[in-house]
Amino acid sequence: MSNQYVLFDAPGPRSRRIITVLNIVVALMIIGVLAWLYFALAAQGQMQPHLWWNAINLNAWTNYLIPGLTFTLQAAAIAVVTSVIFGLFFGFLRLAPIRILRWISMVIVEFFRAVPVLVLMVFLHFFISQYLSTVIDPRNSAYYAVIIALTLYNGAVIAELVRSGVRSLPAGQREAALAVGMTTTKSLRFVEVPQALVAMLPSLVSQFVIILKDSALGYIIGFAELLRYSRQLGAGYGNIMQALVVAAIIFIIINSILVWLAQMLSRRLSSRTSGLTEVGIPGVAPIAGDAAEEEFTETRAQAIIQQDKPK
């Protein structure tokens, strides 16, 4: 029996004709809106070639776009690493067997998830410039405020992803780990969290994209990133719209590359984990995919089963 259509029936000839007509109508509407937008901008002189050329020429890239992109990628890359560390640490604590640790981590995670990242940036910028001026140059306070704010907010989200990812695993994973002599902590480190990371990889990538986009909020507190440099470029040549369009295209390209790399990594990880076979306790998924580890796991499980047999 085919289960190709589970939630709905296949459209018939009449439905397919209606769908085709609707697609054509929507496409014509989109083309009409784009044409209207083009002529409206042309009437205001915004489609003149020199305005677009000044947004993409060598001077724009050398003095504005590349420096701004460098600061954006640098801040986003640091925030990605630190937020993953933050998320894994508090994700482990949220799964800890000690209740007080779970409560403390829950309060921290929920607090930083609830506070908007822009509010964190503004607060940290003020706090660093006012109270940490002897440690951090006030001119760099916006830079550190952006990185710390992105770390706290997105790290809290990643911590919740880790907790929910581990909780969604079959109970047999932990039972198999405990059966071969692992502690609860080792089960989390070597069995449950690695599998959860593979399952939640799409959500992680979405969070990395959010980190990259949210770095543009640093413009409000004076962080010199791509958006700020683009506005400076537009103010200097009178082509703010063109400069912002170029910056938006750069963001789209970078995010698309990031998503493509994540999809490729997800396919490779899925292909590696799909070849696992059941070993050890019947009905329980294997703990490791490596052949030597599988043999070791099976030996330990059989030894424990033999010990538990009545003499």
C-alpha positions in Angstrom: 0.0 0.0 0.0 1.4 3.3 -1.0 1.7 6.0 1.7 2.8 8.8 -0.7 -0.2 11.0 0.1 -1.0 10.7 3.8 -2.4 14.1 4.9 -4.2 15.0 1.7 -5.4 13.4 -1.6 -3.6 14.0 -4.9 -5.2 16.9 -6.8 -7.3 16.0 -9.8 -7.2 17.5 -13.3 -9.5 20.4 -12.3 -7.6 21.2 -9.1 -4.3 21.1 -11.1 -5.7 23.6 -13.6 -6.9 25.9 -10.8 -3.4 25.7 -9.1 -1.7 26.5 -12.4 -4.0 29.5 -13.0 -3.4 30.8 -9.5 0.4 30.4 -9.9 0.3 32.4 -13.1 -1.9 35.1 -11.5 0.4 35.4 -8.5 3.5 35.5 -10.7 2.0 38.3 -12.8 1.1 40.2 -9.6 4.7 40.0 -8.4 6.0 41.1 -11.8 3.6 44.0 -11.7 4.7 45.1 -8.2 8.3 44.9 -9.2 7.7 46.9 -12.4 5.8 49.6 -10.4 8.6 49.8 -7.9 11.2 50.1 -10.6 9.4 53.0 -12.4 8.6 54.7 -9.1 12.3 54.7 -8.2 13.3 55.7 -11.7 10.9 58.7 -11.5 12.8 59.8 -8.3 16.2 59.4 -10.0 17.2 56.4 -7.8 17.9 54.1 -10.8 20.7 56.2 -12.3 23.8 54.1 -13.1 26.3 56.2 -11.2 24.4 55.8 -7.9 24.6 52.0 -8.2 28.2 52.1 -9.4 29.3 54.2 -6.4 27.9 51.5 -4.2 29.9 48.6 -5.7 33.1 50.2 -7.1 36.6 49.6 -5.8 36.4 52.5 -3.4 33.2 51.2 -1.9 34.6 47.8 -1.3 38.0 48.9 -0.1 37.0 51.7 2.3 33.5 50.6 3.4 32.1 47.2 2.5 35.2 45.0 3.3 36.0 46.8 6.6 32.4 46.6 7.7 32.1 42.9 6.6 35.3 42.1 8.4 33.9 43.4 11.7 30.6 41.8 11.2 32.0 38.3 10.5 34.6 38.7 13.3 31.9 39.5 15.9 29.5 36.9 14.6 32.2 34.2 14.5 33.3 34.9 18.1 29.6 35.0 19.2 28.9 31.6 17.5 31.8 29.9 19.3 31.0 31.5 22.7 27.3 30.9 22.4 27.8 27.2 21.6 30.1 26.9 24.6 27.5 28.7 26.8 24.7 26.7 25.4 26.4 23.3 25.9 27.5 24.2 29.4 24.1 25.3 30.6 22.4 22.6 28.5 24.4 20.0 30.5 23.4 21.7 33.8 19.7 21.7 32.8 20.0 17.9 32.5 22.1 17.4 35.6 20.9 14.9 38.2 21.3 17.6 41.0 18.1 19.6 41.3 19.6 22.8 42.5 21.9 22.9 39.5 18.9 22.4 37.2 17.0 25.2 38.9 19.9 27.7 38.7 20.6 26.9 35.1 16.9 27.2 34.3 16.7 30.7 35.8 19.7 31.9 33.9 18.6 30.4 30.6 15.0 31.6 30.8 16.2 35.1 31.9 18.5 35.6 28.9 16.0 34.1 26.5 13.3 36.6 27.7 15.5 39.7 27.5 15.6 41.2 23.9 19.1 41.2 22.5 19.0 44.9 21.7 18.3 45.7 25.4 21.3 43.5 26.4 23.5 45.4 23.9 22.5 48.8 25.2 22.9 47.8 28.8 26.2 46.1 28.3 27.5 49.1 26.3 26.6 51.4 29.1 28.0 49.1 31.8 31.3 48.5 30.1 31.9 52.1 29.2 31.0 53.3 32.7 32.3 50.6 35.1 34.9 48.7 33.1 36.7 51.6 31.5 39.9 50.8 33.3 39.9 47.3 31.8 38.3 47.8 28.4 38.9 50.9 26.2 35.6 52.8 26.1 36.0 53.1 22.3 35.7 49.3 22.1 32.8 49.0 24.5 30.3 48.6 21.6 32.3 45.8 20.1 32.4 43.8 23.3 28.8 44.6 24.2 27.6 43.2 20.8 29.6 39.9 21.3 28.5 39.4 24.9 24.9 40.2 24.2 24.8 37.8 21.2 26.5 35.1 23.4 24.1 35.4 26.3 20.9 35.5 24.2 21.8 32.9 21.6 23.6 30.7 24.1 20.4 30.5 26.2 18.5 29.4 23.1 21.1 26.8 22.3 21.0 25.5 25.9 17.3 25.0 25.5 17.9 23.2 22.1 20.3 20.9 23.8 17.9 20.1 26.6 15.0 19.5 24.3 17.1 17.5 21.8 18.4 15.1 24.6 14.9 14.7 26.0 13.5 13.8 22.6 15.9 10.8 22.3 14.6 7.3 23.0 15.1 6.2 26.6 17.0 3.2 25.4 20.0 5.3 24.6 20.7 6.1 28.2 19.7 2.6 29.3 22.3 1.1 27.0 25.0 3.5 28.2 24.2 2.7 31.8 24.2 -1.0 31.0 27.8 -0.9 29.8 29.0 0.9 33.0 28.7 4.5 32.0 27.6 7.1 34.5 24.8 9.6 33.8 27.3 12.3 33.0 29.3 10.1 30.6 26.0 9.1 29.0 25.2 12.7 28.3 28.7 13.5 27.0 29.4 10.6 24.8 26.0 9.2 23.9 23.0 11.5 24.2 24.3 15.0 23.4 26.3 13.9 20.2 23.1 12.4 18.8 21.0 15.4 19.9 23.4 17.7 18.1 23.0 15.9 14.8 19.2 16.0 15.2 19.1 19.7 16.1 21.7 20.8 13.5 19.1 22.7 11.4 18.0 24.6 14.4 21.6 25.4 15.3 22.2 26.8 11.8 19.1 28.9 12.0 20.5 30.3 15.3 23.9 31.0 13.7 22.1 32.9 10.9 20.2 34.9 13.6 23.6 35.8 15.2 24.9 37.1 11.9 21.8 39.2 11.3 21.5 40.4 14.9 25.1 41.8 14.8 23.6 44.6 12.6 21.8 45.8 15.7 25.2 47.0 17.0 24.7 50.0 14.7 22.4 51.5 17.3 25.2 51.6 20.0 27.9 52.6 17.6 29.4 49.3 16.5 31.2 49.7 13.2 29.8 46.8 11.3 28.5 46.3 7.7 25.3 48.3 8.2 27.1 51.3 9.7 29.7 51.4 7.0 27.0 51.0 4.3 25.2 54.0 5.7 28.4 56.0 5.8 28.9 55.1 2.1 25.4 56.1 1.2 25.7 59.4 3.1 28.9 60.3 1.3 27.7 59.6 -2.2 23.9 60.3 -1.8 23.0 56.7 -2.5 21.8 55.3 0.8 19.2 53.0 -0.7 21.7 51.5 -3.1 24.3 51.0 -0.4 21.8 49.3 1.9 20.6 47.0 -1.0 24.2 45.9 -1.5 24.6 45.3 2.2 21.4 43.2 2.2 22.6 41.2 -0.8 25.9 40.5 1.1 24.0 39.3 4.1 21.8 37.0 1.9 24.8 35.5 0.2 26.6 34.8 3.5 23.5 33.2 5.1 22.9 31.1 2.0 26.5 29.8 2.1 26.1 29.0 5.8 22.9 27.1 5.3 24.4 25.2 2.4 27.4 24.2 4.4 25.1 23.1 7.3 23.0 21.0 4.9 26.1 19.3 3.5 27.4 18.6 7.0 24.0 17.2 8.1 23.9 14.8 5.1 27.4 13.6 5.9 26.5 13.0 9.6 23.3 11.3 8.6 25.1 9.0 6.3 27.6 8.1 9.0 24.9 7.4 11.6 22.5 5.6 9.3 24.9 2.7 9.0 24.8 1.8 12.7 23.5 -1.7 13.5 22.0 -2.9 16.8 24.6 -4.3 19.2 24.5 -5.2 22.8 21.1 -5.3 24.4 18.4 -6.3 21.9 16.0 -3.5 20.9 18.5 -0.8 22.1 20.2 1.5 19.6 24.1 1.3 19.6 26.1 3.7 21.5 28.9 4.3 19.1 29.3 3.8 15.4 33.0 2.9 15.4 33.6 -0.9 14.8 36.0 -1.2 17.7 33.6 0.6 20.1 30.7 -1.5 18.9 32.7 -4.7 19.7 33.6 -3.3 23.1 30.0 -2.3 23.8 28.7 -5.7 22.9 31.3 -7.5 25.0 30.5 -5.3 28.1 26.8 -5.7 27.6 27.1 -9.5 27.4 29.3 -9.6 30.5 26.8 -7.7 32.5 24.0 -9.9 31.3 26.0 -13.0 32.3 26.6 -11.5 35.7 22.9 -10.9 36.2 21.9 -14.5 35.4 21.0 -16.6 38.5 23.7 -19.1 39.3 
